[in-house]
């Protein structure tokens, strides 16, 4: 995959931003304040929409003075606008619909382009041009995850960036789809917050959005045991005292789905805590940025998707085990 698209996929969420202002100084100040808030909130990427005349100056300010942020241009509806955005410093280009001139220009310039589509025709055109991903827009109005699932059948190699009608309440359904490269949204970069210079508010919303993207939740606790006989005794105690139903496997006994009694010690002094998330592939870069690495030898995949794996992390004597939702 293209290196830049891969980075967008690791971040997983692209803020869609509208910046307004008069004069380069005002626009630049807003753009830089926003860039720093996004990066501090865990979203070092932005799609600056060409809905205002301030877009080129905003992109230029970020590209030149905040290079740590991956800045792109959105709402590009002509090759002329695409050229303007690229010359301003846009690293990627997003269109609301298919535009042959925009796609051709971006391919010539070696700039990743995400043309919008809501159905199979646009996906087929993208594949014919050698594109790895397209924008799925407007996502919710076009059938949401059900349409994405339908498109992924005949177009299994295409990745999507759904945008439109997505917020913290429904982002998880998209984030769990393996065909979703990243998700576009604007709820964490509200225009009124940008206009007020409320960078702390934007940073807070970004942090909340990142956690919603990953969907971390408690799955179960695994308790290391000394052997199958002891695990059976412990299971009997849970059943007789609390009425917990049991489900026995080759290496453990589950009690009420939340407690796993291991028949032999495994990772962790005490056992493990399993954390469910929407995408382990996306969670690992997020955790790596926070100093937590994966135990690579424990990762288990099915059809190219990581289903489970341990982290090189122990909390309270319990190893941390990731499970895909």
N, C-alpha and C positions, 0 to 999 in steps of 0.2 A: 504494500500500500504506500501511496505517497506519504512522505515523512510529515508534511504539514497536516494532512487529513488524519494521520495516525495520532498526532498530538491533540487534535480536536476531539478525536474519539476517546482519548485518555481523560481529557477534561470532562467531556460528556454533556456539558450544558453551555450553550452559546447565548449570552445576553444580547437581545436585539434592542439597539439604542437609537433614540432620536435626540439629537442635540440642536439647540437653537441658540442664536446669539448674533450680535452685530460687532464686526471687527475681529481681527485675528487674535488680539490680546484676550478679549472676553471668551471667545470660542476656545482658544488654547487653554485658558485657565480651567474652564469647565471640563474639557477633554482630559486634562492631566489629573484633575481631582477625581474624576470618574475612574480613570485607569488605575490609580492607586487604590481606590476603594474596591474595585473588582479584584485586583491581585490580592489585596489583604483579606478579602472574603473568600478566596479560594477559586476564583474564576478568572484566570489570566487570559481572557479572550473576549472580544467584543465584535459584533456586527453593527457598524455604524450605517444607519439607513440614509439613502439619498432622498429623504422626504423634505429636507430643508436645504437651503443654500449653504448652511454651515458645515455640511458633511465633509467636503474636501479639506477644509482647514482643520477640522477635528481629527480626521484620519492622519493628516500630515503632522500635527502636534504630537499625537501618540506614537507614530512611527519613528519620529526623530528624537523625542525626549522621554519616551517610556517604552523602549524596545523590548522590555520583558513581557509586554502584553501583545498577544497575537491579534492584530487588528485587521478586520475585513470590511467589505462594503456590501450593504444590502439594498434591496429595492432597486436593483440595476435593471433598467428596461431598454437600454440601447447600447450599441458598441461605443458610442461617444461617451456615455456615462462610465462605462467600464474602463475606457482609456483614462478618463479623468481620475477615477478611483485608484487605478494601478499606479499612475504617475504621482499621486498623493502619498502612496506608500501602502495601499491595501495588499495584504498577503493572500487574501482569498476573496471571491466574488460570489454573491448570492442573488438570484433572480426570482421574482414571484411566479414567473411562468417560463416556458421554453422560448429562448430567443437565439436564433441561429447565429446572428452577428456577434452577440456577446460570447457565446460558446466558442466560436471560431477565434475571436480575438484572444480570449483567455488561453486557449490551447496554443496559439502561436507564441504568447508571452510566457508560457509555462506557469501560469497562475491557476490554482485549483478553482473550479467553478461549480456551483451547486444550482443548476436550473430547477425551477419549481415545477411540480407536476402533481396531479391528484388522481392519475389513472395510468393504465398500462402504456398508452401511446408515448408519454413523456419518458417512461422508464426505458422503453425500447429504443427511443432516439438516443438516450444517454449511453446505453450499451453500444449502440452502433458507433458512437463517437469515442468509445473507449473510456468513458467516465466510470469512476468507482463508486460514486455516491450522487444522489440528487436530493433536493429539498422536497418534502412531502407537505404540500400546502394547498388550501388551509386544512390542517390535519383533522381537527374534530369535525368540522363541517363536511369533510370528505369521507367520513366513515370511521375515523380514528384507528384504533389498533386492529379492528376487524378488517379494514381495508388493507392495512399494512400486511397482515397475515395472508390475505388473499393475493397480494402482489408478490409476496416472497415465494409463493409456490412456483410460478413459471419464471420468476426472475430471482432465483436464489443467490446469484452472485452480486446483486446490487444492494448497496447500503443506503439508508435513508436518514435525513435530518428532518423529522417532523416539527412543524411550527404552525401555530395558530390555534388558540383555544386551550393551550396547555399551561397549567400552573402547578403549584405544590400539591393540589388535591388529586391530580390525575397523572402526574409525571411518572409514577412508579410503573404503571401499566405499559408505558412506552419504554422505560429504562430496562425492563426485563426482556424485551425483544432482542434477540441476537442480531437481527437485521438493522437495528437502529444504531447508527454511528454516534450521533449526539442529538440533542434536543434544543430547539430554539425557543426562547421565551423572553418576555419583557417585564414580568411582574416584580423582578428584583431591581429593575432600573426605571422606576416610574418617573415620568417627565417632571412631576412636581418636586420630587426629591432632587433631581438634577438642577432644576431651576433654583431651588432653595440652597443648593450647595450642601445638602445633608449627606455628606460622604459617610458618616458613621452609620446612618440609617441604611444606606445602600450596602455597606459592608455587612451589617447584621442580616439583611435580607438575603445576601449572597450566601452567607454561611448556612442559613436555614435552607436555602434552595439546594445547596450541595448535599446536605444531609437527606433532604427529600429525594434527591436523585439516587443516592445510594440505598436508602431504605433500610438502614441497619436495624435489626430487631433481635431480641433474644429467641433462640430456637430451643435449646435444651442444655442441661448440664450433665456431663459425663463424669462418673465417679470411678476412679481406679479401684480394682478389686484384687484380691489375692488368689482368686481361682474361681472355677465354675461353681464349685460347691458353695462358696461364700456368697457369690452373686445370687444363687438360687435362694439361699436363706434370707438375704436382704430383700429380695423380691417378694418372698412370702410374708415378710414383716410389713412391707408397704401395702400388700393386698389385704392382709387380715386387719390391720389397724385403721387404714384409711380408705379401703375399698378400691385402690388403684388397679386398673386392668393392666395386664402384662403382655408383652409381645417379645418373644425370644428369637434371637438371631444367633449366628454362629459364634460371634465374639462378644455379645452383650445381651442384656435384657432391658427393654424399654418399659418404664412405668408411666402410664398416663401421658406418653409422648414427650414429657418435659424432663424426665430423669432417666439417664442411661447408666445402667450398672454394668461396668466392664468386667469381663471374666478374667482379664489379665491386665497388668499395668501397661499404659501406653504413654504418650507424651504428657508432660505436666506432672509435677510431684503429687498433686491431689487428683488430677484428672483433666478435663477440658470443659470449656464453655463454648458452645456453638452459637455463632452469630450469623443470622440470615441476611443476605443483601441481594439487591437486584441484579448485579453483575460483578462477578469476582474479577474479571478482566479489567473492569473500570475501577474497582475498589483497590486493587493492588497498587497502582500508581498514586492514588490518593493517600494510602497508608505509607508508601515509600517516602513521599514528601514530608511525612511526619516522623520519619526515622524508624518505621517498622517494615521489615522485609518479610518476604514469603519463604516458607520452607519448601523450596522448589520440588524436592523429591516426594512430597506428599500430595501434590496437585493431581486431581483425578478429572479427566475430561471425557466427554461423550459427544461425538459428532462435531468436534472442534470447539466445544463450549466447556469451560471449566465448571465443574459441578461442586467441587469441594476441595479444601486444602487447609493446612495449618499455617499460622504465622510464626515467625521467630519471636514470640512474645508470650510471656507468662504473667498473669495477674493473680495475686493471692494464692500462688501455687497451682493455678489452673492455666493450661495452655489454651490459646484461642484458635478455634476451628471455624473457618468460613464455610457457609453453605449457600448455594445459589437458590434464590426464591423460586 
